[in-house]
């Protein structure tokens, strides 16, 4: 029996190969071996630019803030972001509130 790679998203070992892609039934992530070799923990914005602590970014989409009536409008400039342990999220302050934003909604 052949050994399948662990899921790069959730790190579960319950994966299978469907003929073209590897699939994780736990988190529904699909990838190829070429994709898994390219995954890195470098935070990148929506255009693929590398993000660093202290960068200034712009929000590319109107975002509703969960648990609040606040809406972050498209085009809002965010200064001095802080990277988190998750490469897909950054911590920042907007209007005095500390908020975690997904990097896919930001551009440098």
Helices and strands as residue ranges (DSSP letters): E 15-17, E 22-24, E 30-31, H 33-38, E 57-59, E 63-64, E 71-72, E 77-78, E 82-83, E 89-94, E 97-102, G 103-105, E 106-107
